[in-house]
Amino acid sequence: MELVNQIRERLFALSEPEFQKFSAALIPGEERMLGVRLPALRVLAKEIARSDGWVDYLAAAPRDYFEEIMLRGMIIGAVRISPEERIRRIQAFIPEIDSWSICDSFCAGLKFAAKNREMVFSFVRPYCGSKKEFEARFGYVMLLDFFLTEEYIDAVLSLVSSFSHPAYYAKMAVAWLLATALAKFPSQAMRCLKTAPLDDFTYRKTIQKALESFRVPPALKQELRELRAQNAK
């Protein structure tokens, strides 16, 4: 397919060897990376999404390189389609997520969720209980990006309270989510942190991230330090 070949040539032209080394170091085990910066990928994704060939490209695009997978995810977020069709395409793409970077960039691009929260929450919720590391991360990162709101905070924290997964990137997503919730909804999130049966790693990482946040006020940080010290005994 001519478009597929053209896009691959564009990706090679955009690649930067030094950036490739830097990026690969952030994603252990990733050996398929060309070294294309995310802003350049987003520009390319929007260009393809506006074209008449995006359907054919998604159907035929290879998965040989990290950026080709990332690009496909970005296109799914950028095209003008119904929420129902986007959900179907998201569902088909999720099994291809195999790194925190692809997961988080994909989630960030699904901005339609903000206007379709009820539908998206129903879709996302089961992924939070997935046994697969990056399916679970997808679920919790979507909650972080689009559901830390007055309407959904109780439901989100309920899912955090039921979290149980042995994988590192799933745990990190929950810690990131709960630390952000501490900044936005401190009383509810603190109650969750104190009562949820979180594993020790997720619990401590949550506190660490909250202490590092500029959005968490000093008084709450002091309470978190005291809570950490108390539970260390």
Accessible surface in RSA format (square Angstrom, percent):
REM  Atomic radii and reference values for relative SASA: ProtOr
REM  Chains: A
REM  Algorithm: Lee & Richards
REM  Probe-radius: 1.40
REM  Slices: 20
REM RES _ NUM      All-atoms   Total-Side   Main-Chain    Non-polar    All polar
REM                ABS   REL    ABS   REL    ABS   REL    ABS   REL    ABS   REL
RES MET A   1   101.61  52.6  44.10  29.2  57.51 136.9  52.73  44.8  48.87  64.8
RES GLU A   2   128.13  73.6 115.79  87.6  12.33  29.4  47.48  91.8  80.64  65.8
RES LEU A   3    42.62  23.7  40.23  28.8   2.38   6.0  40.68  28.6   1.94   5.2
RES VAL A   4    17.58  11.6  16.54  15.0   1.04   2.5  16.54  14.4   1.04   2.8
RES ASN A   5    87.71  60.5  85.64  82.8   2.08   5.0  19.56  47.1  68.16  65.9
RES GLN A   6    81.98  45.8  80.03  58.5   1.95   4.6  29.50  62.8  52.48  39.8
RES ILE A   7     5.96   3.4   5.96   4.4   0.00   0.0   5.96   4.3   0.00   0.0
RES ARG A   8    61.70  25.9  60.96  31.1   0.73   1.7  23.48  32.1  38.22  23.2
RES GLU A   9   119.34  68.5 112.30  85.0   7.05  16.8  43.63  84.4  75.71  61.8
RES ARG A  10    93.93  39.4  91.79  46.8   2.13   5.1  41.21  56.3  52.72  31.9
RES LEU A  11     0.40   0.2   0.40   0.3   0.00   0.0   0.40   0.3   0.00   0.0
RES PHE A  12    92.97  46.5  82.43  51.1  10.54  27.4  82.69  50.1  10.28  29.4
RES ALA A  13    87.42  80.4  47.64  73.5  39.78  90.5  59.82  84.2  27.60  73.1
RES LEU A  14    64.34  35.8  55.20  39.5   9.14  23.0  58.66  41.2   5.68  15.3
RES SER A  15    33.05  27.9  18.52  24.7  14.53  33.5   2.42   5.1  30.63  42.9
RES GLU A  16    64.58  37.1  63.73  48.2   0.85   2.0  27.49  53.2  37.08  30.3
RES PRO A  17   100.26  73.1  94.19  85.9   6.07  22.0  99.79  82.4   0.47   2.9
RES GLU A  18   123.29  70.8 117.58  89.0   5.70  13.6  65.57 126.8  57.71  47.1
RES PHE A  19    39.89  20.0  34.96  21.7   4.92  12.8  38.65  23.4   1.24   3.5
RES GLN A  20    47.24  26.4  47.24  34.5   0.00   0.0   9.51  20.2  37.73  28.6
RES LYS A  21   130.73  63.8 119.86  73.5  10.87  25.9  79.86  71.9  50.87  54.2
RES PHE A  22   123.01  61.5 114.98  71.2   8.04  20.9 122.45  74.2   0.56   1.6
RES SER A  23    14.10  11.9  13.73  18.3   0.36   0.8  10.19  21.7   3.91   5.5
RES ALA A  24    24.45  22.5  17.59  27.1   6.86  15.6  18.03  25.4   6.42  17.0
RES ALA A  25    81.94  75.3  46.23  71.3  35.71  81.2  58.78  82.8  23.16  61.4
RES LEU A  26    91.45  50.9  79.37  56.8  12.08  30.4  82.58  58.0   8.87  23.9
RES ILE A  27    13.05   7.4  12.96   9.7   0.09   0.2  12.96   9.3   0.09   0.3
RES PRO A  28   104.31  76.0  74.46  67.9  29.85 108.5  83.24  68.7  21.07 131.0
RES GLY A  29    74.23  91.5   0.00   N/A  74.23  91.5  39.13 107.4  35.10  78.6
RES GLU A  30    19.29  11.1   6.79   5.1  12.50  29.8   4.83   9.4  14.45  11.8
RES GLU A  31   160.03  91.9 125.26  94.8  34.77  82.8  46.61  90.2 113.42  92.6
RES ARG A  32    69.15  29.0  63.79  32.5   5.36  12.8  49.67  67.9  19.48  11.8
RES MET A  33    15.07   7.8   3.11   2.1  11.96  28.5   1.60   1.4  13.47  17.8
RES LEU A  34    22.46  12.5  13.91   9.9   8.55  21.5  16.23  11.4   6.24  16.8
RES GLY A  35     0.38   0.5   0.00   N/A   0.38   0.5   0.38   1.0   0.00   0.0
RES VAL A  36     7.04   4.6   0.09   0.1   6.95  16.7   0.09   0.1   6.95  18.9
RES ARG A  37   111.97  47.0 111.17  56.7   0.80   1.9  33.47  45.7  78.50  47.6
RES LEU A  38    55.81  31.1  54.63  39.1   1.18   3.0  54.63  38.4   1.18   3.2
RES PRO A  39    84.90  61.9  81.22  74.0   3.67  13.4  84.02  69.4   0.88   5.5
RES ALA A  40    29.67  27.3  19.89  30.7   9.78  22.2  26.72  37.6   2.95   7.8
RES LEU A  41     0.63   0.3   0.63   0.4   0.00   0.0   0.63   0.4   0.00   0.0
RES ARG A  42   102.27  42.9 101.18  51.6   1.08   2.6  40.70  55.6  61.57  37.3
RES VAL A  43    99.80  65.7  97.86  88.6   1.93   4.7  99.20  86.2   0.60   1.6
RES LEU A  44     1.48   0.8   1.31   0.9   0.17   0.4   1.43   1.0   0.05   0.1
RES ALA A  45     1.58   1.5   1.58   2.4   0.00   0.0   1.58   2.2   0.00   0.0
RES LYS A  46   112.62  54.9 111.96  68.7   0.66   1.6  56.85  51.2  55.77  59.4
RES GLU A  47    74.72  42.9  70.86  53.6   3.87   9.2  30.03  58.1  44.69  36.5
RES ILE A  48     5.95   3.4   4.04   3.0   1.92   4.6   5.95   4.3   0.00   0.0
RES ALA A  49    12.05  11.1   2.31   3.6   9.74  22.1   2.38   3.3   9.67  25.6
RES ARG A  50   183.41  77.0 147.13  75.0  36.28  86.4  77.89 106.4 105.52  64.0
RES SER A  51    46.40  39.2  32.28  43.1  14.12  32.5  40.99  87.3   5.41   7.6
RES ASP A  52   153.16 107.3 120.03 119.5  33.13  78.3  42.68 100.4 110.49 110.2
RES GLY A  53    18.33  22.6   0.00   N/A  18.33  22.6  15.49  42.5   2.83   6.3
RES TRP A  54    33.69  13.5  33.69  16.3   0.00   0.0  10.87   5.8  22.83  37.0
RES VAL A  55    70.27  46.2  69.52  62.9   0.76   1.8  69.52  60.4   0.76   2.1
RES ASP A  56    82.72  57.9  80.34  80.0   2.37   5.6  11.12  26.2  71.60  71.4
RES TYR A  57     2.03   0.9   2.03   1.2   0.00   0.0   0.16   0.1   1.86   2.3
RES LEU A  58    11.54   6.4   6.66   4.8   4.88  12.3   6.84   4.8   4.70  12.6
RES ALA A  59    83.14  76.4  46.73  72.1  36.41  82.8  57.63  81.2  25.51  67.6
RES ALA A  60    51.88  47.7  26.50  40.9  25.38  57.7  34.80  49.0  17.08  45.2
RES ALA A  61     0.84   0.8   0.00   0.0   0.84   1.9   0.00   0.0   0.84   2.2
RES PRO A  62    32.95  24.0  23.66  21.6   9.29  33.8  32.95  27.2   0.00   0.0
RES ARG A  63   104.98  44.1  91.80  46.8  13.18  31.4  40.06  54.7  64.92  39.3
RES ASP A  64    82.92  58.1  67.98  67.7  14.94  35.3  21.34  50.2  61.58  61.4
RES TYR A  65    58.13  27.1  58.13  33.1   0.00   0.0  23.64  17.8  34.48  42.5
RES PHE A  66    10.65   5.3  10.65   6.6   0.00   0.0  10.65   6.5   0.00   0.0
RES GLU A  67     1.32   0.8   1.32   1.0   0.00   0.0   0.00   0.0   1.32   1.1
RES GLU A  68     1.86   1.1   1.86   1.4   0.00   0.0   0.20   0.4   1.66   1.4
RES ILE A  69     6.76   3.8   6.76   5.0   0.00   0.0   6.76   4.9   0.00   0.0
RES MET A  70     3.16   1.6   1.48   1.0   1.68   4.0   0.70   0.6   2.46   3.3
RES LEU A  71     0.00   0.0   0.00   0.0   0.00   0.0   0.00   0.0   0.00   0.0
RES ARG A  72    14.09   5.9  14.09   7.2   0.00   0.0   0.00   0.0  14.09   8.5
RES GLY A  73     1.68   2.1   0.00   N/A   1.68   2.1   1.03   2.8   0.66   1.5
RES MET A  74    18.76   9.7  11.49   7.6   7.27  17.3  15.00  12.8   3.76   5.0
RES ILE A  75     0.00   0.0   0.00   0.0   0.00   0.0   0.00   0.0   0.00   0.0
RES ILE A  76     6.55   3.7   6.55   4.9   0.00   0.0   6.55   4.7   0.00   0.0
RES GLY A  77    17.70  21.8   0.00   N/A  17.70  21.8   1.83   5.0  15.87  35.5
RES ALA A  78    40.69  37.4  12.36  19.1  28.33  64.5  21.02  29.6  19.68  52.1
RES VAL A  79     2.33   1.5   0.00   0.0   2.33   5.6   0.42   0.4   1.91   5.2
RES ARG A  80   234.46  98.4 203.73 103.9  30.73  73.2  80.63 110.2 153.83  93.2
RES ILE A  81    32.08  18.3   7.66   5.7  24.42  58.9  18.32  13.2  13.76  37.4
RES SER A  82    52.82  44.6  39.80  53.1  13.02  30.0  39.06  83.2  13.76  19.3
RES PRO A  83    39.37  28.7  38.85  35.4   0.51   1.9  39.36  32.5   0.01   0.0
RES GLU A  84    87.60  50.3  84.19  63.7   3.41   8.1  47.97  92.8  39.63  32.4
RES GLU A  85    47.29  27.2  47.29  35.8   0.00   0.0   9.65  18.7  37.65  30.7
RES ARG A  86    19.41   8.2  19.41   9.9   0.00   0.0   0.57   0.8  18.84  11.4
RES ILE A  87    23.00  13.1  23.00  17.1   0.00   0.0  23.00  16.6   0.00   0.0
RES ARG A  88   145.59  61.1 138.75  70.7   6.83  16.3  67.50  92.3  78.09  47.3
RES ARG A  89    61.78  25.9  58.03  29.6   3.75   8.9  13.70  18.7  48.09  29.1
RES ILE A  90     1.50   0.9   1.50   1.1   0.00   0.0   1.50   1.1   0.00   0.0
RES GLN A  91    98.77  55.2  94.16  68.8   4.61  11.0  18.28  38.9  80.49  61.0
RES ALA A  92    74.47  68.5  51.05  78.8  23.42  53.3  61.84  87.1  12.63  33.5
RES PHE A  93     2.50   1.3   1.25   0.8   1.25   3.3   2.28   1.4   0.22   0.6
RES ILE A  94     2.79   1.6   0.77   0.6   2.02   4.9   0.77   0.6   2.02   5.5
RES PRO A  95    95.96  69.9  62.58  57.0  33.38 121.3  69.33  57.2  26.63 165.5
RES GLU A  96    41.72  24.0  31.56  23.9  10.16  24.2  31.79  61.5   9.93   8.1
RES ILE A  97     9.36   5.3   0.06   0.0   9.30  22.4   0.06   0.0   9.30  25.2
RES ASP A  98    72.65  50.9  54.42  54.2  18.23  43.1  31.88  75.0  40.77  40.7
RES SER A  99     4.76   4.0   2.40   3.2   2.36   5.4   4.76  10.1   0.00   0.0
RES TRP A 100    75.08  30.1  75.01  36.3   0.07   0.2  70.68  37.7   4.40   7.1
RES SER A 101    13.07  11.0  12.03  16.1   1.04   2.4   1.11   2.4  11.95  16.7
RES ILE A 102     0.56   0.3   0.56   0.4   0.00   0.0   0.56   0.4   0.00   0.0
RES CYS A 103     0.00   0.0   0.00   0.0   0.00   0.0   0.00   0.0   0.00   0.0
RES ASP A 104    23.38  16.4  19.83  19.7   3.55   8.4  15.62  36.8   7.76   7.7
RES SER A 105    16.97  14.3   8.01  10.7   8.96  20.6   3.79   8.1  13.18  18.5
RES PHE A 106     3.69   1.8   1.35   0.8   2.34   6.1   3.24   2.0   0.46   1.3
RES CYS A 107     0.00   0.0   0.00   0.0   0.00   0.0   0.00   0.0   0.00   0.0
RES ALA A 108    43.70  40.2  39.94  61.6   3.75   8.5  42.74  60.2   0.96   2.5
RES GLY A 109    27.94  34.5   0.00   N/A  27.94  34.5  23.03  63.2   4.91  11.0
RES LEU A 110     0.25   0.1   0.10   0.1   0.15   0.4   0.25   0.2   0.00   0.0
RES LYS A 111   145.84  71.1 138.23  84.8   7.61  18.1 100.52  90.5  45.32  48.3
RES PHE A 112    27.29  13.7  13.94   8.6  13.35  34.7  22.65  13.7   4.64  13.3
RES ALA A 113     0.00   0.0   0.00   0.0   0.00   0.0   0.00   0.0   0.00   0.0
RES ALA A 114    44.73  41.1  32.56  50.2  12.17  27.7  32.56  45.9  12.17  32.2
RES LYS A 115   190.96  93.2 156.15  95.8  34.81  82.9 106.72  96.1  84.24  89.7
RES ASN A 116    37.40  25.8  29.25  28.3   8.15  19.6   8.69  20.9  28.71  27.8
RES ARG A 117    72.71  30.5  68.20  34.8   4.51  10.7  13.31  18.2  59.40  36.0
RES GLU A 118   141.01  81.0 136.30 103.1   4.71  11.2  49.49  95.7  91.53  74.7
RES MET A 119    68.34  35.4  56.97  37.7  11.37  27.1  63.66  54.1   4.68   6.2
RES VAL A 120     1.35   0.9   1.35   1.2   0.00   0.0   1.35   1.2   0.00   0.0
RES PHE A 121    16.48   8.2  16.48  10.2   0.00   0.0  16.48  10.0   0.00   0.0
RES SER A 122    75.53  63.8  58.37  77.9  17.16  39.5  37.15  79.1  38.38  53.8
RES PHE A 123    30.20  15.1  20.03  12.4  10.17  26.5  28.11  17.0   2.09   6.0
RES VAL A 124     0.00   0.0   0.00   0.0   0.00   0.0   0.00   0.0   0.00   0.0
RES ARG A 125   110.48  46.4 107.89  55.0   2.59   6.2  27.60  37.7  82.89  50.2
RES PRO A 126    92.12  67.1  70.20  64.0  21.92  79.7  82.03  67.7  10.09  62.7
RES TYR A 127    31.84  14.9  30.48  17.3   1.36   3.5  22.16  16.7   9.68  11.9
RES CYS A 128     8.19   6.2   1.26   1.4   6.93  16.3   1.37   3.5   6.81   7.3
RES GLY A 129    60.48  74.6   0.00   N/A  60.48  74.6  38.49 105.6  21.99  49.3
RES SER A 130    20.30  17.2   8.04  10.7  12.26  28.2  14.34  30.5   5.97   8.4
RES LYS A 131   183.82  89.7 163.05 100.0  20.77  49.5 110.44  99.4  73.38  78.2
RES LYS A 132   134.46  65.6 129.43  79.4   5.02  12.0  84.47  76.0  49.99  53.2
RES GLU A 133    48.21  27.7  41.60  31.5   6.61  15.7  11.03  21.3  37.18  30.4
RES PHE A 134    33.67  16.8  31.77  19.7   1.91   5.0  31.77  19.3   1.91   5.5
RES GLU A 135    31.64  18.2  31.01  23.5   0.63   1.5   4.97   9.6  26.67  21.8
RES ALA A 136     0.02   0.0   0.02   0.0   0.00   0.0   0.02   0.0   0.00   0.0
RES ARG A 137    13.98   5.9  13.98   7.1   0.00   0.0   0.00   0.0  13.98   8.5
RES PHE A 138     0.50   0.2   0.50   0.3   0.00   0.0   0.50   0.3   0.00   0.0
RES GLY A 139     0.00   0.0   0.00   N/A   0.00   0.0   0.00   0.0   0.00   0.0
RES TYR A 140     1.91   0.9   1.91   1.1   0.00   0.0   0.00   0.0   1.91   2.4
RES VAL A 141     1.04   0.7   0.84   0.8   0.20   0.5   1.04   0.9   0.00   0.0
RES MET A 142     1.49   0.8   1.49   1.0   0.00   0.0   1.49   1.3   0.00   0.0
RES LEU A 143     0.00   0.0   0.00   0.0   0.00   0.0   0.00   0.0   0.00   0.0
RES LEU A 144    18.76  10.4   9.19   6.6   9.57  24.1   9.19   6.5   9.57  25.7
RES ASP A 145    57.55  40.3  26.13  26.0  31.42  74.3  11.47  27.0  46.08  46.0
RES PHE A 146    20.84  10.4  17.20  10.7   3.64   9.5  20.83  12.6   0.00   0.0
RES PHE A 147     0.00   0.0   0.00   0.0   0.00   0.0   0.00   0.0   0.00   0.0
RES LEU A 148     8.80   4.9   3.42   2.4   5.38  13.5   3.42   2.4   5.38  14.5
RES THR A 149    36.84  26.2  32.44  32.9   4.40  10.5  36.43  48.9   0.41   0.6
RES GLU A 150   139.49  80.1 120.95  91.5  18.55  44.2  60.97 117.9  78.52  64.1
RES GLU A 151   140.97  80.9 106.14  80.3  34.83  82.9  49.91  96.5  91.05  74.3
RES TYR A 152    22.89  10.7  22.86  13.0   0.03   0.1  15.22  11.4   7.68   9.5
RES ILE A 153     3.16   1.8   3.16   2.4   0.00   0.0   3.16   2.3   0.00   0.0
RES ASP A 154    99.88  70.0  91.92  91.5   7.95  18.8  36.91  86.9  62.96  62.8
RES ALA A 155    30.68  28.2  22.45  34.6   8.23  18.7  28.82  40.6   1.86   4.9
RES VAL A 156     0.00   0.0   0.00   0.0   0.00   0.0   0.00   0.0   0.00   0.0
RES LEU A 157    12.54   7.0  11.91   8.5   0.63   1.6  12.45   8.7   0.09   0.2
RES SER A 158    61.39  51.9  51.39  68.6  10.00  23.0  25.28  53.8  36.11  50.6
RES LEU A 159    17.28   9.6  17.21  12.3   0.07   0.2  17.28  12.1   0.00   0.0
RES VAL A 160     0.00   0.0   0.00   0.0   0.00   0.0   0.00   0.0   0.00   0.0
RES SER A 161    37.59  31.8  32.83  43.8   4.76  11.0  22.38  47.7  15.21  21.3
RES SER A 162    81.28  68.7  50.84  67.9  30.43  70.1  50.25 107.0  31.02  43.5
RES PHE A 163    10.63   5.3   1.58   1.0   9.05  23.6   3.87   2.3   6.76  19.4
RES SER A 164    99.41  84.0  72.14  96.3  27.27  62.8  37.94  80.8  61.46  86.1
RES HIS A 165    17.04   9.3   8.90   6.2   8.14  20.8  11.28  11.6   5.76   6.7
RES PRO A 166   119.60  87.2  95.24  86.8  24.36  88.6 100.92  83.3  18.68 116.1
RES ALA A 167    20.23  18.6  12.01  18.5   8.22  18.7  20.23  28.5   0.00   0.0
RES TYR A 168   110.96  51.8 103.61  58.9   7.35  19.1  76.15  57.2  34.80  42.9
RES TYR A 169    51.82  24.2  51.82  29.5   0.00   0.0  37.19  27.9  14.63  18.0
RES ALA A 170     0.00   0.0   0.00   0.0   0.00   0.0   0.00   0.0   0.00   0.0
RES LYS A 171    36.63  17.9  36.63  22.5   0.00   0.0   3.67   3.3  32.96  35.1
RES MET A 172    30.82  16.0  30.08  19.9   0.74   1.8  30.09  25.6   0.73   1.0
RES ALA A 173     0.22   0.2   0.00   0.0   0.22   0.5   0.00   0.0   0.22   0.6
RES VAL A 174     0.00   0.0   0.00   0.0   0.00   0.0   0.00   0.0   0.00   0.0
RES ALA A 175     0.00   0.0   0.00   0.0   0.00   0.0   0.00   0.0   0.00   0.0
RES TRP A 176    91.87  36.9  91.87  44.5   0.00   0.0  69.80  37.2  22.06  35.8
RES LEU A 177     0.00   0.0   0.00   0.0   0.00   0.0   0.00   0.0   0.00   0.0
RES LEU A 178     0.00   0.0   0.00   0.0   0.00   0.0   0.00   0.0   0.00   0.0
RES ALA A 179     5.91   5.4   4.90   7.6   1.01   2.3   5.22   7.4   0.69   1.8
RES THR A 180    16.34  11.6  12.77  12.9   3.57   8.5  10.81  14.5   5.53   8.4
RES ALA A 181     0.00   0.0   0.00   0.0   0.00   0.0   0.00   0.0   0.00   0.0
RES LEU A 182     0.09   0.0   0.00   0.0   0.09   0.2   0.00   0.0   0.09   0.2
RES ALA A 183    21.65  19.9   1.48   2.3  20.18  45.9   1.56   2.2  20.09  53.2
RES LYS A 184   103.75  50.6  76.67  47.0  27.08  64.5  44.76  40.3  58.99  62.8
RES PHE A 185    19.69   9.9  17.97  11.1   1.72   4.5  19.69  11.9   0.00   0.0
RES PRO A 186    58.37  42.5  57.87  52.8   0.49   1.8  58.01  47.9   0.36   2.2
RES SER A 187    75.98  64.2  62.77  83.8  13.21  30.4  52.00 110.7  23.99  33.6
RES GLN A 188    42.12  23.6  40.32  29.5   1.80   4.3   9.83  20.9  32.29  24.5
RES ALA A 189     0.00   0.0   0.00   0.0   0.00   0.0   0.00   0.0   0.00   0.0
RES MET A 190    12.00   6.2  12.00   7.9   0.00   0.0  12.00  10.2   0.00   0.0
RES ARG A 191   138.14  58.0 134.17  68.4   3.97   9.5  60.94  83.3  77.20  46.8
RES CYS A 192     8.09   6.1   3.62   4.0   4.47  10.5   7.63  19.3   0.45   0.5
RES LEU A 193     2.13   1.2   0.00   0.0   2.13   5.3   0.00   0.0   2.13   5.7
RES LYS A 194   113.05  55.2  77.96  47.8  35.09  83.5  42.01  37.8  71.04  75.7
RES THR A 195   100.82  71.7  70.98  72.0  29.84  71.1  64.22  86.3  36.60  55.3
RES ALA A 196    12.99  11.9   0.00   0.0  12.99  29.6   1.60   2.3  11.39  30.2
RES PRO A 197   109.81  80.0  79.51  72.5  30.30 110.1  93.31  77.0  16.50 102.6
RES LEU A 198    22.33  12.4   0.34   0.2  21.99  55.3   0.37   0.3  21.96  59.1
RES ASP A 199    49.45  34.6  35.03  34.9  14.43  34.1  43.51 102.4   5.95   5.9
RES ASP A 200    94.14  65.9  83.07  82.7  11.07  26.2  41.21  97.0  52.93  52.8
RES PHE A 201    72.76  36.4  64.16  39.7   8.60  22.4  69.53  42.2   3.23   9.2
RES THR A 202     0.00   0.0   0.00   0.0   0.00   0.0   0.00   0.0   0.00   0.0
RES TYR A 203    24.38  11.4  24.38  13.9   0.00   0.0  24.21  18.2   0.17   0.2
RES ARG A 204    80.87  34.0  78.15  39.8   2.72   6.5  39.97  54.6  40.90  24.8
RES LYS A 205    41.86  20.4  40.45  24.8   1.42   3.4   7.57   6.8  34.30  36.5
RES THR A 206     0.00   0.0   0.00   0.0   0.00   0.0   0.00   0.0   0.00   0.0
RES ILE A 207     0.00   0.0   0.00   0.0   0.00   0.0   0.00   0.0   0.00   0.0
RES GLN A 208    70.18  39.2  69.40  50.7   0.79   1.9  20.51  43.7  49.67  37.7
RES LYS A 209    58.55  28.6  53.12  32.6   5.43  12.9  12.79  11.5  45.76  48.7
RES ALA A 210     0.00   0.0   0.00   0.0   0.00   0.0   0.00   0.0   0.00   0.0
RES LEU A 211    28.80  16.0  16.95  12.1  11.85  29.8  17.14  12.0  11.67  31.4
RES GLU A 212   112.56  64.6  86.40  65.4  26.15  62.3  48.83  94.4  63.73  52.0
RES SER A 213    27.03  22.8  17.67  23.6   9.36  21.6  21.42  45.6   5.61   7.9
RES PHE A 214   206.69 103.4 173.48 107.5  33.22  86.4 176.03 106.7  30.67  87.8
RES ARG A 215   149.80  62.9 129.41  66.0  20.39  48.5  68.12  93.1  81.68  49.5
RES VAL A 216     4.24   2.8   0.00   0.0   4.24  10.2   0.19   0.2   4.04  11.0
RES PRO A 217    64.93  47.3  58.93  53.7   6.00  21.8  64.92  53.6   0.01   0.0
RES PRO A 218   111.90  81.6 105.76  96.4   6.14  22.3 108.73  89.8   3.17  19.7
RES ALA A 219    82.61  76.0  64.77  99.9  17.84  40.6  74.50 104.9   8.11  21.5
RES LEU A 220    16.66   9.3  13.72   9.8   2.94   7.4  15.91  11.2   0.75   2.0
RES LYS A 221    34.66  16.9  34.66  21.3   0.00   0.0   8.62   7.8  26.05  27.7
RES GLN A 222    86.87  48.6  86.87  63.5   0.00   0.0  37.88  80.6  48.99  37.2
RES GLU A 223    66.49  38.2  64.09  48.5   2.41   5.7  26.50  51.3  39.99  32.7
RES LEU A 224     0.00   0.0   0.00   0.0   0.00   0.0   0.00   0.0   0.00   0.0
RES ARG A 225   103.42  43.4  99.95  51.0   3.47   8.3  34.53  47.2  68.88  41.7
RES GLU A 226   100.67  57.8  93.39  70.7   7.28  17.3  40.16  77.7  60.51  49.4
RES LEU A 227    20.21  11.3  18.09  12.9   2.12   5.3  19.70  13.8   0.51   1.4
RES ARG A 228    81.03  34.0  80.87  41.2   0.15   0.4  15.24  20.8  65.79  39.9
RES ALA A 229    55.67  51.2  47.11  72.7   8.56  19.5  53.75  75.7   1.92   5.1
RES GLN A 230   118.14  66.1 108.16  79.0   9.98  23.8  29.81  63.5  88.33  67.0
RES ASN A 231    76.03  52.4  50.28  48.6  25.76  62.0  17.92  43.1  58.12  56.2
RES ALA A 232    65.70  60.4  32.78  50.6  32.92  74.9  36.05  50.8  29.66  78.6
RES LYS A 233   210.99 102.9 142.16  87.2  68.84 163.9 122.54 110.3  88.45  94.2
END  Absolute sums over single chains surface
CHAIN  1 A    11718.3       9668.1       2050.2       6592.7       5125.6
END  Absolute sums over all chains
TOTAL         11718.3       9668.1       2050.2       6592.7       5125.6
